[in-house]
Amino acid sequence: MGGLHFRKTKEAVVEETLLGHYDQYYRLAYSYVKNAADADDIVQNGAYRAIRNSKSLKQEEYAATWLYRIMLNEIFTFCRKRKVEAFDCVSTDALEYTPTEASSEDRYEDVDLRRALAALSKEERTVVELKYFEDLKLEEIAAVLEENVNSVKSRLYRSIRKLRLKLETE
């Protein structure tokens, strides 16, 4: 008796990827809007859009990067509707968010880093967030942003240099 091989539909691949990476997409949205309900809405809208358009996913192995692109578009659309730049979506009051088990010194460093990130352009901040907070490889970031890897490397290098300078001057 031969084994049956079932190929997942693109919709099933997208749903599975959404479930497996939901926390990462939520964290990315929250890092921009600093509001749990808004971040949840962004991810839900992105998930709906992704499932509805799952047939447009060209290669199933790139479902996660395809979904990151959708989530970033949802974040920027949300911020545009609020008539602010995405990197300005974060108010300085919202920068006071701290992890529950961090020491007070870690909290101050976290606030400084968040302020420095908020000072970057949308493009600079996005590449830093994807690399260091979402732990994506440069090739994956390039796929999400639909740019070549060298452009991503250059932007990341410039962004890190700006962050370092901003943190050293504060």
DSSP file (Angstrom, degrees, kcal/mol; ACC not computed):
  #  RESIDUE AA STRUCTURE BP1 BP2  ACC     N-H-->O    O-->H-N    N-H-->O    O-->H-N    TCO  KAPPA ALPHA  PHI   PSI    X-CA   Y-CA   Z-CA
    1    1 A M              0   0    0      0, 0.0     2,-0.1     0, 0.0     0, 0.0   0.000 360.0 360.0 360.0 118.9    0.0    0.0    0.0
    2    2 A G        -     0   0    0      1,-0.1     2,-0.2     0, 0.0     0, 0.0  -0.419 360.0-106.2 -76.4 149.9    1.6    3.2   -1.1
    3    3 A G        -     0   0    0     -2,-0.1     2,-0.4     1,-0.1    -1,-0.1  -0.512  29.3-126.1 -75.5 140.5    1.7    6.3    1.1
    4    4 A L        -     0   0    0     -2,-0.2     2,-0.6     2,-0.0    -1,-0.1  -0.706  19.2-154.8 -85.7 137.0   -0.6    9.1    0.3
    5    5 A H        -     0   0    0     -2,-0.4     2,-0.5     2,-0.0    -2,-0.0  -0.951   7.8-167.8-116.4 117.2    1.0   12.5    0.0
    6    6 A F        -     0   0    0     -2,-0.6     2,-0.5     0, 0.0    -2,-0.0  -0.887  10.2-148.1-105.1 131.2   -1.1   15.5    0.6
    7    7 A R        -     0   0    0     -2,-0.5     2,-0.1     1,-0.0    -2,-0.0  -0.840  22.6-121.1 -96.5 131.2    0.1   18.9   -0.4
    8    8 A K        -     0   0    0     -2,-0.5     2,-0.1     1,-0.1    -1,-0.0  -0.384  26.0-116.4 -67.9 145.8   -1.0   21.7    1.8
    9    9 A T     >  -     0   0    0      1,-0.1     4,-2.1    -2,-0.1     5,-0.2  -0.408  26.0-111.3 -74.0 160.9   -3.0   24.5    0.2
   10   10 A K  H  > S+     0   0    0      1,-0.2     4,-2.6     2,-0.2     5,-0.2   0.882 120.2  56.1 -61.1 -37.1   -1.4   28.0    0.2
   11   11 A E  H  > S+     0   0    0      1,-0.2     4,-2.6     2,-0.2    -1,-0.2   0.908 107.0  48.6 -61.5 -41.5   -4.1   29.0    2.6
   12   12 A A  H  > S+     0   0    0      2,-0.2     4,-2.5     1,-0.2    -1,-0.2   0.884 110.8  50.8 -66.2 -38.6   -3.2   26.3    5.0
   13   13 A V  H  X S+     0   0    0     -4,-2.1     4,-2.4     2,-0.2    -2,-0.2   0.923 111.9  47.5 -63.5 -44.0    0.5   27.2    4.8
   14   14 A V  H  X S+     0   0    0     -4,-2.6     4,-2.7     2,-0.2    -2,-0.2   0.928 113.0  47.9 -63.8 -45.7   -0.4   30.9    5.5
   15   15 A E  H  X S+     0   0    0     -4,-2.6     4,-2.4     1,-0.2    -2,-0.2   0.918 112.6  48.7 -61.1 -44.1   -2.6   29.9    8.5
   16   16 A E  H  X S+     0   0    0     -4,-2.5     4,-2.3     1,-0.2    -1,-0.2   0.904 112.9  47.5 -63.3 -42.2    0.1   27.6    9.9
   17   17 A T  H  X S+     0   0    0     -4,-2.4     4,-1.8     2,-0.2    -2,-0.2   0.900 110.2  52.9 -66.7 -41.0    2.7   30.3    9.6
   18   18 A L  H  X S+     0   0    0     -4,-2.7     4,-0.8     1,-0.2    -2,-0.2   0.932 111.7  45.7 -58.7 -46.6    0.5   32.9   11.2
   19   19 A L  H  < S+     0   0    0     -4,-2.4     3,-0.5     1,-0.2     4,-0.3   0.903 114.2  48.2 -64.5 -41.1   -0.1   30.7   14.1
   20   20 A G  H  < S+     0   0    0     -4,-2.3    -1,-0.2     1,-0.2    -2,-0.2   0.758 123.9  30.4 -71.4 -25.1    3.6   29.8   14.5
   21   21 A H  H >X S+     0   0    0     -4,-1.8     4,-2.2    -5,-0.1     3,-0.5   0.242  81.6 114.7-118.3  11.3    4.7   33.4   14.2
   22   22 A Y  H 3X S+     0   0    0     -4,-0.8     4,-2.7    -3,-0.5     5,-0.2   0.891  77.5  52.1 -53.3 -46.1    1.8   35.3   15.8
   23   23 A D  H 3> S+     0   0    0     -4,-0.3     4,-2.6     1,-0.2    -1,-0.3   0.873 109.5  50.2 -60.8 -37.5    3.8   36.5   18.8
   24   24 A Q  H <> S+     0   0    0     -3,-0.5     4,-2.3     2,-0.2    -1,-0.2   0.917 111.8  46.9 -67.3 -42.7    6.5   37.9   16.5
   25   25 A Y  H  X S+     0   0    0     -4,-2.2     4,-2.3     2,-0.2    -2,-0.2   0.904 114.1  48.4 -65.5 -40.6    4.0   39.8   14.3
   26   26 A Y  H  X S+     0   0    0     -4,-2.7     4,-3.1    -5,-0.2     5,-0.2   0.934 110.9  50.4 -63.4 -46.1    2.3   41.1   17.5
   27   27 A R  H  X S+     0   0    0     -4,-2.6     4,-2.1     1,-0.2    -2,-0.2   0.889 110.3  50.5 -60.5 -40.3    5.6   42.2   19.0
   28   28 A L  H  X S+     0   0    0     -4,-2.3     4,-0.7     2,-0.2    -1,-0.2   0.940 113.2  44.9 -63.2 -47.5    6.5   44.0   15.7
   29   29 A A  H >X S+     0   0    0     -4,-2.3     4,-2.3     1,-0.2     3,-1.1   0.926 113.1  50.8 -62.7 -44.7    3.2   45.9   15.6
   30   30 A Y  H 3X S+     0   0    0     -4,-3.1     4,-2.5     1,-0.3    -1,-0.2   0.859 100.9  62.9 -62.5 -35.2    3.4   46.7   19.3
   31   31 A S  H 3< S+     0   0    0     -4,-2.1    -1,-0.3    -5,-0.2    -2,-0.2   0.764 112.8  36.8 -63.0 -22.8    6.9   48.1   18.9
   32   32 A Y  H << S+     0   0    0     -3,-1.1    -2,-0.2    -4,-0.7    -1,-0.2   0.858 128.9  27.9 -93.4 -43.3    5.4   50.7   16.6
   33   33 A V  H  < S-     0   0    0     -4,-2.3    58,-0.2     2,-0.1    -3,-0.2   0.680  80.5-150.2-100.1 -18.5    2.1   51.6   18.1
   34   34 A K     <  +     0   0    0     -4,-2.5     2,-0.4    -5,-0.3    -4,-0.1   0.810  62.9 107.0  53.3  35.7    2.7   50.8   21.8
   35   35 A N     >  -     0   0    0     -6,-0.1     4,-2.9     1,-0.1     5,-0.2  -0.950  62.2-149.4-144.9 121.2   -0.9   49.9   22.4
   36   36 A A  H  > S+     0   0    0     -2,-0.4     4,-2.4     1,-0.2     5,-0.2   0.896  98.0  47.6 -60.0 -44.7   -2.0   46.3   22.9
   37   37 A A  H  > S+     0   0    0      2,-0.2     4,-2.3     1,-0.2    -1,-0.2   0.916 114.6  46.4 -65.5 -42.5   -5.4   46.7   21.4
   38   38 A D  H  > S+     0   0    0      2,-0.2     4,-2.6     1,-0.2    -2,-0.2   0.916 112.7  49.9 -65.6 -42.3   -4.1   48.6   18.3
   39   39 A A  H  X S+     0   0    0     -4,-2.9     4,-2.4     1,-0.2    -2,-0.2   0.911 111.1  49.6 -62.0 -41.7   -1.3   46.0   17.9
   40   40 A D  H  X S+     0   0    0     -4,-2.4     4,-2.6    -5,-0.2    -1,-0.2   0.911 110.7  49.8 -63.5 -42.3   -3.8   43.2   18.1
   41   41 A D  H  X S+     0   0    0     -4,-2.3     4,-2.9     2,-0.2     5,-0.2   0.913 109.8  51.7 -61.2 -42.8   -6.1   44.9   15.5
   42   42 A I  H  X S+     0   0    0     -4,-2.6     4,-2.6     1,-0.2    -2,-0.2   0.935 112.3  44.8 -60.0 -47.7   -3.1   45.4   13.2
   43   43 A V  H  X S+     0   0    0     -4,-2.4     4,-2.8     2,-0.2    -1,-0.2   0.902 113.5  50.3 -66.3 -40.4   -2.2   41.7   13.4
   44   44 A Q  H  X S+     0   0    0     -4,-2.6     4,-2.6     2,-0.2    -2,-0.2   0.921 112.6  46.6 -63.6 -43.2   -5.8   40.6   13.0
   45   45 A N  H  X S+     0   0    0     -4,-2.9     4,-2.6     2,-0.2    -2,-0.2   0.909 113.8  48.8 -63.8 -41.3   -6.2   42.8    9.9
   46   46 A G  H  X S+     0   0    0     -4,-2.6     4,-2.6    -5,-0.2    -2,-0.2   0.904 111.3  49.7 -63.8 -41.5   -2.9   41.5    8.5
   47   47 A A  H  X S+     0   0    0     -4,-2.8     4,-2.7     2,-0.2     5,-0.3   0.925 111.5  48.5 -63.6 -44.5   -3.9   37.9    9.1
   48   48 A Y  H  X S+     0   0    0     -4,-2.6     4,-2.7     1,-0.2    -2,-0.2   0.942 113.4  46.9 -59.9 -47.7   -7.3   38.5    7.4
   49   49 A R  H  X S+     0   0    0     -4,-2.6     4,-1.9     1,-0.2    -2,-0.2   0.895 112.8  50.1 -61.9 -40.6   -5.6   40.1    4.4
   50   50 A A  H  < S+     0   0    0     -4,-2.6    -2,-0.2     2,-0.2    -1,-0.2   0.927 113.1  44.4 -65.8 -45.3   -3.0   37.3    4.2
   51   51 A I  H >< S+     0   0    0     -4,-2.7     3,-1.3     1,-0.2     4,-0.2   0.929 113.4  51.2 -65.3 -44.0   -5.5   34.5    4.3
   52   52 A R  H 3< S+     0   0    0     -4,-2.7     3,-0.3    -5,-0.3    -1,-0.2   0.850 120.2  35.6 -61.0 -34.5   -7.8   36.3    1.8
   53   53 A N  T >< S+     0   0    0     -4,-1.9     3,-2.2    -5,-0.2     4,-0.3   0.102  78.5 121.5-106.4  21.4   -4.8   36.8   -0.5
   54   54 A S  G X   +     0   0    0     -3,-1.3     3,-1.6     1,-0.3    -1,-0.2   0.772  65.2  67.8 -59.1 -26.7   -3.0   33.5    0.2
   55   55 A K  G 3  S+     0   0    0     -3,-0.3    -1,-0.3     1,-0.3    -2,-0.1   0.750  91.5  62.5 -65.2 -21.3   -3.2   32.5   -3.5
   56   56 A S  G <  S+     0   0    0     -3,-2.2     2,-0.5   -46,-0.0    -1,-0.3   0.542  73.2 111.3 -83.0  -5.3   -0.8   35.3   -4.3
   57   57 A L    <   -     0   0    0     -3,-1.6     3,-0.2    -4,-0.3     6,-0.1  -0.578  52.3-166.8 -67.2 117.2    1.9   33.7   -2.2
   58   58 A K  S    S+     0   0    0     -2,-0.5     2,-0.5     1,-0.3    -1,-0.2   0.935  70.4  24.4 -77.2 -46.9    4.4   32.7   -4.9
   59   59 A Q    >   -     0   0    0      1,-0.1     3,-2.0     3,-0.1    -1,-0.3  -0.972  65.9-150.9-125.9 120.2    6.7   30.3   -2.9
   60   60 A E  G >  S+     0   0    0     -2,-0.5     3,-1.6     1,-0.3     4,-0.2   0.788  93.9  65.6 -60.1 -30.6    5.4   28.6    0.2
   61   61 A E  G 3  S+     0   0    0      1,-0.3    -1,-0.3     2,-0.1     3,-0.3   0.653 100.4  53.4 -69.0 -12.4    8.8   28.5    1.8
   62   62 A Y  G <> S+     0   0    0     -3,-2.0     4,-2.3     1,-0.2    -1,-0.3   0.080  71.7 115.3-105.9  22.3    8.8   32.3    2.0
   63   63 A A  H <> S+     0   0    0     -3,-1.6     4,-2.3     1,-0.2     5,-0.2   0.885  73.6  53.3 -59.3 -40.4    5.4   32.5    3.8
   64   64 A A  H  > S+     0   0    0     -3,-0.3     4,-2.1     2,-0.2    -1,-0.2   0.923 112.0  43.1 -64.9 -43.9    7.0   34.1    6.9
   65   65 A T  H  > S+     0   0    0      2,-0.2     4,-2.1     1,-0.2    -1,-0.2   0.878 112.6  53.9 -70.0 -35.5    8.7   36.9    5.0
   66   66 A W  H  X S+     0   0    0     -4,-2.3     4,-1.8     1,-0.2    -2,-0.2   0.905 110.3  47.8 -60.8 -42.1    5.6   37.5    2.9
   67   67 A L  H  X S+     0   0    0     -4,-2.3     4,-2.8     2,-0.2    -2,-0.2   0.865 106.8  55.7 -69.4 -37.1    3.6   37.8    6.1
   68   68 A Y  H  X S+     0   0    0     -4,-2.1     4,-2.8     2,-0.2     5,-0.2   0.925 107.6  50.5 -59.1 -43.0    6.2   40.2    7.7
   69   69 A R  H  X S+     0   0    0     -4,-2.1     4,-2.3     1,-0.2    -2,-0.2   0.918 110.8  48.5 -61.3 -43.4    5.7   42.4    4.6
   70   70 A I  H  X S+     0   0    0     -4,-1.8     4,-2.3     2,-0.2    -2,-0.2   0.926 112.0  49.1 -62.3 -44.7    1.9   42.3    5.0
   71   71 A M  H  X S+     0   0    0     -4,-2.8     4,-2.5     2,-0.2    -2,-0.2   0.907 110.4  50.2 -63.9 -41.8    2.2   43.2    8.7
   72   72 A L  H  X S+     0   0    0     -4,-2.8     4,-2.7     1,-0.2     5,-0.2   0.916 110.1  50.8 -62.0 -41.7    4.6   46.1    8.1
   73   73 A N  H  X S+     0   0    0     -4,-2.3     4,-2.4    -5,-0.2    -2,-0.2   0.903 110.3  49.8 -61.6 -40.3    2.1   47.4    5.5
   74   74 A E  H  X S+     0   0    0     -4,-2.3     4,-2.6     2,-0.2    -2,-0.2   0.904 110.6  50.1 -64.4 -41.0   -0.7   47.1    8.0
   75   75 A I  H  X S+     0   0    0     -4,-2.5     4,-2.5     2,-0.2    -2,-0.2   0.947 113.4  44.6 -61.0 -48.9    1.4   49.0   10.6
   76   76 A F  H  X S+     0   0    0     -4,-2.7     4,-2.3     1,-0.2    -2,-0.2   0.854 113.1  51.1 -68.2 -34.3    2.2   51.8    8.2
   77   77 A T  H  X S+     0   0    0     -4,-2.4     4,-2.5    -5,-0.2    -1,-0.2   0.924 110.0  50.3 -65.3 -44.5   -1.4   52.0    7.0
   78   78 A F  H  X S+     0   0    0     -4,-2.6     4,-1.4     1,-0.2    -2,-0.2   0.937 113.4  45.2 -57.0 -48.5   -2.6   52.2   10.6
   79   79 A C  H  <>S+     0   0    0     -4,-2.5     5,-2.5     1,-0.2    -1,-0.2   0.879 111.3  52.8 -66.4 -37.7   -0.1   55.0   11.3
   80   80 A R  H ><5S+     0   0    0     -4,-2.3     3,-1.5     1,-0.2    -1,-0.2   0.897 106.9  52.5 -64.4 -39.9   -1.0   56.8    8.1
   81   81 A K  H 3<5S+     0   0    0     -4,-2.5    -1,-0.2     1,-0.3    -2,-0.2   0.826 107.8  51.5 -65.0 -30.2   -4.7   56.7    9.0
   82   82 A R  T 3<5S-     0   0    0     -4,-1.4    -1,-0.3    -5,-0.2    -2,-0.2   0.422 118.0-120.7 -83.8   1.7   -3.8   58.2   12.3
   83   83 A K  T < 5S+     0   0    0     -3,-1.5     2,-0.3     1,-0.2    -3,-0.2   0.855  74.8 110.8  61.2  40.7   -2.0   60.9   10.2
   84   84 A V  S   <S-     0   0    0     -5,-2.5    -1,-0.2     5,-0.0    -2,-0.2  -0.964  75.2-100.6-135.2 156.1    1.5   60.2   11.7
   85   85 A E    >>  -     0   0    0     -2,-0.3     3,-1.1     1,-0.1     4,-0.6  -0.447  38.5-115.3 -68.3 150.8    4.6   58.7   10.4
   86   86 A A  G >4 S+     0   0    0      1,-0.3     3,-1.0     2,-0.2     4,-0.3   0.889 117.6  49.5 -59.0 -40.3    5.1   55.1   11.5
   87   87 A F  G 34 S+     0   0    0      1,-0.3     3,-0.3     2,-0.2    -1,-0.3   0.667 110.9  51.5 -76.1 -11.9    8.2   55.9   13.5
   88   88 A D  G <4 S+     0   0    0     -3,-1.1    -1,-0.3     1,-0.2    -2,-0.2   0.430  82.6  90.8 -95.9  -1.9    6.2   58.8   15.2
   89   89 A C  S << S+     0   0    0     -3,-1.0     2,-0.7    -4,-0.6    -1,-0.2   0.769  74.3  80.4 -60.4 -24.4    3.4   56.4   16.0
   90   90 A V  S    S-     0   0    0     -4,-0.3     2,-0.2    -3,-0.3   -57,-0.1  -0.756  75.3-152.5 -88.8 116.6    5.3   55.9   19.2
   91   91 A S     >  -     0   0    0     -2,-0.7     4,-0.6   -58,-0.2     3,-0.4  -0.532  25.2-117.7 -82.1 157.2    4.7   58.7   21.7
   92   92 A T  T >4 S+     0   0    0      1,-0.2     3,-0.7     2,-0.2     4,-0.1   0.806 115.8  59.7 -66.6 -26.6    7.4   59.4   24.3
   93   93 A D  G >4 S+     0   0    0      1,-0.2     3,-1.4     2,-0.2    -1,-0.2   0.882 100.6  55.1 -64.7 -36.6    5.0   58.4   27.0
   94   94 A A  G >4 S+     0   0    0     -3,-0.4     3,-1.3     1,-0.3    -1,-0.2   0.650  89.7  77.2 -71.8 -13.4    4.6   55.0   25.5
   95   95 A L  G << S+     0   0    0     -3,-0.7    -1,-0.3    -4,-0.6    19,-0.2   0.561  73.4  80.6 -73.8  -5.7    8.4   54.5   25.7
   96   96 A E  G <   +     0   0    0     -3,-1.4    -1,-0.3    -4,-0.1    -2,-0.1   0.486  61.8 124.7 -80.1  -1.4    8.1   53.8   29.4
   97   97 A Y    <   +     0   0    0     -3,-1.3    -3,-0.0    13,-0.1   -63,-0.0  -0.349  38.4 179.3 -57.6 133.4    7.1   50.2   28.7
   98   98 A T        -     0   0    0     12,-0.0     9,-0.1    -2,-0.0    -2,-0.1  -0.992  33.0-102.7-138.4 147.3    9.4   47.8   30.5
   99   99 A P    >   -     0   0    0      0, 0.0     3,-1.0     0, 0.0     8,-0.0  -0.320  35.2-120.0 -62.9 153.4    9.6   44.0   30.8
  100  100 A T  T 3  S+     0   0    0      1,-0.2    -2,-0.0     0, 0.0     0, 0.0   0.802 106.8  42.3 -70.3 -29.8    8.2   42.7   34.1
  101  101 A E  T 3  S+     0   0    0      2,-0.0     2,-0.3     0, 0.0    -1,-0.2   0.082  86.4 118.4-107.9  25.4   11.4   41.1   35.3
  102  102 A A    <   -     0   0    0     -3,-1.0     2,-0.0     1,-0.1    -4,-0.0  -0.645  64.4-118.1 -90.9 147.8   13.9   43.7   34.4
  103  103 A S     >  -     0   0    0     -2,-0.3     4,-2.1     1,-0.1     5,-0.1  -0.336  33.4-104.9 -72.4 165.5   16.1   45.5   36.9
  104  104 A S  H  > S+     0   0    0      1,-0.2     4,-1.9     2,-0.2     5,-0.2   0.865 123.1  54.0 -63.1 -33.7   15.7   49.3   37.2
  105  105 A E  H  > S+     0   0    0      1,-0.2     4,-2.2     2,-0.2    -1,-0.2   0.917 107.7  49.6 -65.6 -42.4   19.0   49.7   35.3
  106  106 A D  H  > S+     0   0    0      1,-0.2     4,-2.5     2,-0.2    -2,-0.2   0.886 108.3  54.5 -61.4 -38.9   17.7   47.5   32.4
  107  107 A R  H  X S+     0   0    0     -4,-2.1     4,-2.3     2,-0.2    -1,-0.2   0.908 108.1  48.3 -63.5 -41.9   14.5   49.6   32.3
  108  108 A Y  H  X S+     0   0    0     -4,-1.9     4,-2.4     2,-0.2    -1,-0.2   0.921 112.9  47.7 -65.7 -42.1   16.4   52.8   31.9
  109  109 A E  H  X S+     0   0    0     -4,-2.2     4,-2.6     1,-0.2    -2,-0.2   0.894 110.7  52.9 -63.2 -38.7   18.6   51.4   29.1
  110  110 A D  H  X S+     0   0    0     -4,-2.5     4,-2.5     2,-0.2    -2,-0.2   0.911 109.3  48.0 -62.9 -43.3   15.4   50.0   27.5
  111  111 A V  H  X S+     0   0    0     -4,-2.3     4,-2.4     2,-0.2    -2,-0.2   0.917 111.6  50.3 -64.2 -43.4   13.8   53.5   27.5
  112  112 A D  H  X S+     0   0    0     -4,-2.4     4,-2.4     1,-0.2    -2,-0.2   0.917 111.7  48.1 -60.7 -43.4   17.0   55.0   26.1
  113  113 A L  H  X S+     0   0    0     -4,-2.6     4,-2.7     2,-0.2    -2,-0.2   0.916 111.0  50.3 -64.4 -43.0   17.1   52.5   23.3
  114  114 A R  H  X S+     0   0    0     -4,-2.5     4,-2.2     2,-0.2    -1,-0.2   0.891 111.3  48.6 -63.7 -39.1   13.4   52.9   22.5
  115  115 A R  H  X S+     0   0    0     -4,-2.4     4,-1.0     2,-0.2    -1,-0.2   0.917 111.7  49.2 -65.6 -42.0   13.9   56.7   22.3
  116  116 A A  H  < S+     0   0    0     -4,-2.4     3,-0.5     1,-0.2     4,-0.5   0.904 111.5  49.4 -64.1 -40.7   16.9   56.3   20.1
  117  117 A L  H >< S+     0   0    0     -4,-2.7     3,-1.4     1,-0.2    -1,-0.2   0.893 106.3  55.9 -63.6 -39.7   14.9   53.9   17.8
  118  118 A A  H 3< S+     0   0    0     -4,-2.2    -1,-0.2     1,-0.3    -2,-0.2   0.749 101.0  59.8 -65.2 -22.7   12.0   56.4   17.7
  119  119 A A  T 3< S+     0   0    0     -4,-1.0    -1,-0.3    -3,-0.5    -2,-0.2   0.628  89.8  91.0 -80.6 -13.5   14.5   59.0   16.4
  120  120 A L  S <  S-     0   0    0     -3,-1.4    39,-0.0    -4,-0.5     2,-0.0  -0.378  87.3-100.1 -77.6 159.8   15.4   56.8   13.3
  121  121 A S     >  -     0   0    0      1,-0.1     4,-3.0    -2,-0.1     5,-0.3  -0.300  38.2-102.7 -69.7 164.8   13.6   57.1   10.0
  122  122 A K  H  > S+     0   0    0      1,-0.2     4,-2.3     2,-0.2     5,-0.2   0.912 123.3  47.7 -55.4 -45.5   10.9   54.5    9.2
  123  123 A E  H  > S+     0   0    0      2,-0.2     4,-1.7     1,-0.2    -1,-0.2   0.902 114.1  45.9 -65.7 -42.0   13.3   52.7    6.9
  124  124 A E  H  > S+     0   0    0      1,-0.2     4,-1.8     2,-0.2    -2,-0.2   0.931 114.3  47.3 -67.0 -45.4   16.1   52.7    9.4
  125  125 A R  H  X S+     0   0    0     -4,-3.0     4,-3.0     1,-0.2     5,-0.2   0.902 108.9  54.8 -64.3 -41.1   14.0   51.6   12.3
  126  126 A T  H  X S+     0   0    0     -4,-2.3     4,-2.6    -5,-0.3     5,-0.2   0.919 108.2  47.7 -60.5 -44.9   12.4   48.8   10.3
  127  127 A V  H  X S+     0   0    0     -4,-1.7     4,-1.9     2,-0.2    -1,-0.2   0.885 114.1  47.4 -66.7 -37.4   15.6   47.2    9.3
  128  128 A V  H  X>S+     0   0    0     -4,-1.8     4,-2.9     2,-0.2     5,-0.6   0.931 112.7  49.2 -66.8 -45.7   17.0   47.4   12.9
  129  129 A E  I  X>S+     0   0    0     -4,-3.0     5,-1.8     1,-0.2     4,-1.7   0.929 113.0  46.4 -59.6 -46.4   13.7   45.9   14.3
  130  130 A L  I  <5S+     0   0    0     -4,-2.6     6,-2.7    -5,-0.2    -1,-0.2   0.885 118.7  41.5 -65.9 -37.6   13.7   43.0   11.9
  131  131 A K  I  <5S+     0   0    0     -4,-1.9    -2,-0.2     4,-0.2     4,-0.2   0.957 129.1  21.8 -74.8 -51.3   17.4   42.2   12.4
  132  132 A Y  I  <5S+     0   0    0     -4,-2.9    -3,-0.2    -5,-0.2    -2,-0.2   0.749 132.0  33.2 -97.6 -24.6   17.7   42.6   16.2
  133  133 A F  I  <<S+     0   0    0     -4,-1.7    -3,-0.2    -5,-0.6    -4,-0.1   0.752 129.9  32.6-101.7 -29.3   14.2   42.2   17.6
  134  134 A E  S   <S-     0   0    0     -5,-1.8    -3,-0.2     2,-0.1    -4,-0.2   0.493  98.2-135.1-103.1  -6.2   12.8   39.7   15.2
  135  135 A D        +     0   0    0     -6,-0.3     2,-0.2     1,-0.2    -4,-0.2   0.821  43.4 162.5  59.7  36.6   16.1   37.9   14.5
  136  136 A L        -     0   0    0     -6,-2.7    -1,-0.2     1,-0.1     2,-0.1  -0.587  39.1-115.9 -84.4 150.0   15.7   37.8   10.8
  137  137 A K     >  -     0   0    0     -2,-0.2     4,-2.6     1,-0.1     3,-0.3  -0.435  29.4-107.7 -77.4 158.8   18.7   37.1    8.5
  138  138 A L  H  > S+     0   0    0      1,-0.2     4,-2.6     2,-0.2     5,-0.2   0.873 121.4  53.3 -56.4 -38.8   19.8   39.8    6.1
  139  139 A E  H  > S+     0   0    0      2,-0.2     4,-1.8     1,-0.2    -1,-0.2   0.884 109.5  48.3 -64.4 -38.6   18.4   37.8    3.2
  140  140 A E  H  > S+     0   0    0     -3,-0.3     4,-2.6     2,-0.2    -2,-0.2   0.899 110.9  50.2 -68.4 -40.8   15.0   37.5    4.9
  141  141 A I  H  X S+     0   0    0     -4,-2.6     4,-2.8     1,-0.2     5,-0.2   0.926 109.1  52.1 -61.9 -43.9   14.9   41.2    5.6
  142  142 A A  H  X>S+     0   0    0     -4,-2.6     5,-2.3     1,-0.2     4,-0.8   0.890 110.8  48.3 -59.5 -39.6   15.8   41.9    2.0
  143  143 A A  H  <5S+     0   0    0     -4,-1.8     3,-0.3     3,-0.2    -1,-0.2   0.911 111.9  48.7 -67.4 -42.2   12.9   39.7    0.9
  144  144 A V  H  <5S+     0   0    0     -4,-2.6    -2,-0.2     1,-0.2    -1,-0.2   0.923 119.6  37.9 -62.1 -44.4   10.5   41.4    3.3
  145  145 A L  H  <5S-     0   0    0     -4,-2.8    -1,-0.2    -5,-0.2    -2,-0.2   0.516 106.3-127.5 -86.4  -5.3   11.5   44.9    2.2
  146  146 A E  T  <5 +     0   0    0     -4,-0.8     2,-0.3    -3,-0.3    -3,-0.2   0.932  69.2 119.1  55.3  50.0   11.8   43.8   -1.5
  147  147 A E  S   <S-     0   0    0     -5,-2.3    -1,-0.2    -6,-0.1     2,-0.2  -0.847  70.5 -89.9-133.2 168.6   15.3   45.2   -1.7
  148  148 A N     >  -     0   0    0     -2,-0.3     4,-1.7     1,-0.1     3,-0.4  -0.498  36.4-115.2 -82.6 158.8   18.7   43.8   -2.4
  149  149 A V  H  > S+     0   0    0      1,-0.2     4,-2.8     2,-0.2     5,-0.2   0.856 112.9  57.4 -62.2 -38.6   20.8   42.5    0.4
  150  150 A N  H  > S+     0   0    0      1,-0.2     4,-2.4     2,-0.2    -1,-0.2   0.880 105.6  50.6 -63.4 -36.9   23.6   45.1    0.0
  151  151 A S  H  > S+     0   0    0     -3,-0.4     4,-2.5     2,-0.2    -1,-0.2   0.911 111.3  48.7 -64.5 -41.5   21.0   47.9    0.4
  152  152 A V  H  X S+     0   0    0     -4,-1.7     4,-2.8     2,-0.2    -2,-0.2   0.920 110.9  50.4 -64.1 -44.1   19.8   46.3    3.6
  153  153 A K  H  X S+     0   0    0     -4,-2.8     4,-2.6     2,-0.2    -2,-0.2   0.926 111.9  47.7 -59.5 -45.3   23.4   45.9    4.9
  154  154 A S  H  X S+     0   0    0     -4,-2.4     4,-2.6     2,-0.2     5,-0.2   0.931 113.6  46.5 -62.6 -46.5   24.2   49.5    4.2
  155  155 A R  H  X S+     0   0    0     -4,-2.5     4,-2.7     1,-0.2    -1,-0.2   0.907 112.7  50.4 -63.6 -41.4   21.0   50.8    5.8
  156  156 A L  H  X S+     0   0    0     -4,-2.8     4,-2.6     2,-0.2     5,-0.2   0.929 111.0  48.8 -62.6 -44.9   21.6   48.5    8.8
  157  157 A Y  H  X S+     0   0    0     -4,-2.6     4,-2.1     1,-0.2    -2,-0.2   0.935 114.4  45.0 -60.1 -48.0   25.1   49.8    9.2
  158  158 A R  H  X S+     0   0    0     -4,-2.6     4,-2.4     1,-0.2    -1,-0.2   0.897 113.6  50.9 -63.3 -40.4   24.1   53.4    9.0
  159  159 A S  H  X S+     0   0    0     -4,-2.7     4,-2.7    -5,-0.2    -2,-0.2   0.909 110.1  48.1 -65.3 -43.2   21.2   52.8   11.4
  160  160 A I  H  X S+     0   0    0     -4,-2.6     4,-2.9     2,-0.2    -1,-0.2   0.899 110.9  52.0 -64.9 -40.2   23.4   51.2   14.0
  161  161 A R  H  X S+     0   0    0     -4,-2.1     4,-2.3    -5,-0.2    -2,-0.2   0.920 111.5  46.7 -61.8 -43.6   25.9   54.0   13.7
  162  162 A K  H  X S+     0   0    0     -4,-2.4     4,-2.7     2,-0.2    -2,-0.2   0.914 112.8  49.9 -64.2 -43.0   23.1   56.5   14.3
  163  163 A L  H  X S+     0   0    0     -4,-2.7     4,-2.8     2,-0.2     5,-0.2   0.941 110.9  48.8 -59.9 -47.7   21.7   54.5   17.2
  164  164 A R  H  X S+     0   0    0     -4,-2.9     4,-2.3     1,-0.2    -2,-0.2   0.922 112.9  47.7 -59.4 -45.5   25.1   54.3   18.8
  165  165 A L  H  X S+     0   0    0     -4,-2.3     4,-1.7     1,-0.2    -1,-0.2   0.919 112.6  48.9 -62.1 -44.6   25.7   58.1   18.4
  166  166 A K  H  X S+     0   0    0     -4,-2.7     4,-0.9     1,-0.2    -2,-0.2   0.908 113.0  47.1 -62.6 -42.8   22.3   58.9   19.8
  167  167 A L  H  < S+     0   0    0     -4,-2.8     3,-0.2     1,-0.2    -1,-0.2   0.853 111.4  51.3 -69.3 -34.3   22.8   56.6   22.8
  168  168 A E  H  < S+     0   0    0     -4,-2.3    -1,-0.2    -5,-0.2    -2,-0.2   0.818 109.1  50.7 -72.1 -29.8   26.3   58.0   23.5
  169  169 A T  H  <        0   0    0     -4,-1.7    -1,-0.2     1,-0.2    -2,-0.2   0.644 360.0 360.0 -84.2 -14.0   25.1   61.6   23.4
  170  170 A E     <        0   0    0     -4,-0.9    -1,-0.2    -3,-0.2    -2,-0.2   0.463 360.0 360.0 -90.6 360.0   22.2   61.0   25.9
